[in-house]
Amino acid sequence: MPTELEQIVKKYVPFVSVYHSNGFDEKCRIVLPQKIIWTLQRRQEVQEMDELILYYRLHEVEIPKIELTDFFPMGEWFSFPEYNPLCIDKISRILIPRKDLDKVSIPTQNSGKDSREVVFEGNGNKILIYRAEDYEKYVKP
């Protein structure tokens, strides 16, 4: 259960901005943009990468995407089983299993797809990862 201090810090240090990426490599890893890492460190008040806590879940309906979060507001723990824990390595990479990437139609390097580019969109307490073409077509203001 989050502490009151954690509630306050995360409320006032939201994820914002949009970041473009070359996508997932052949081992299903992707480097998180440095500004997202800095925001995670501020929100969680830690300096070391291996101390950061991050979870993901898939959104397969409507616009397929991956949601990343480090926070569940009080009263929203009921949806926690839908989330999977992530580890962030020393060079800011996370790994999403291939079966999950396939569910949201996000290709990896050497997958034979024309484009594997993705977009990270900071959205309050969430970071959303879209295929670049989906972001451009359905989300971009």
C-alpha positions, -999 to +999 in steps of 0.1 A: +000+000+000+015+034-009+024+058+019+009+093+021+043+108+012+045+085-019+010+096-029+021+133-027+054+129-045+040+109-074+010+132-078+033+162-083+060+145-104+040+132-134+053+116-166+050+141-195+062+145-230+065+123-260+097+103-270+104+085-302+124+053-302+138+028-327+119+001-310+125-033-294+156-052-303+156-089-314+157-100-277+125-079-270+144-052-250+140-014-254+159+015-238+138+038-218+143+075-226+167+091-201+140+117-191+117+089-181+145+073-160+151+107-143+114+111-136+112+075-121+141+084-099+125+116-087+091+099-081+106+070-062+134+090-045+161+066-055+193+070-075+203+034-085+186+018-116+183-016-099+162+001-071+135+014-095+101-003-095+081-005-127+052-026-139+035-031-173+002-043-187-012-047-222-041-029-238-052-050-267-085-033-274-090-002-295-055+012-299-030-015-289-004-003-265+017-011-235+012+008-203+041+012-178+035+025-143+052+027-109+022+037-090-013+026-080-034+053-063-051+042-031-082+023-039-070+010-073-051-021-061-079-042-075-063-041-110-028-050-098-031-087-110-032-073-146+003-058-142+036-076-145+069-065-128+098-052-149+135-049-142+155-020-155+191-029-164+222-008-161+217+007-195+180+016-190+165-013-209+134-032-200+123-065-215+088-073-226+082-110-235+077-116-273+043-131-267+031-099-251+046-077-279+028-099-304-005-094-286-002-056-292+014-060-326+047-043-317+075-058-338+111-064-328+143-060-348+146-087-375+109-095-373+104-087-410+081-057-404+088-025-423+088-003-392+095-012-356+096+024-343+076+031-312+065+062-293+066+067-255+039+090-243+041+103-207+005+105-193+004+114-156+012+082-136+016+062-168+039+058-197+022+045-228+041+027-256+025+028-291+036+016-325+047+049-342+021+046-369-007+040-344+004+070-324+005+092-355-029+080-368-050+078-336-033+097-307-012+126-319-030+159-313 
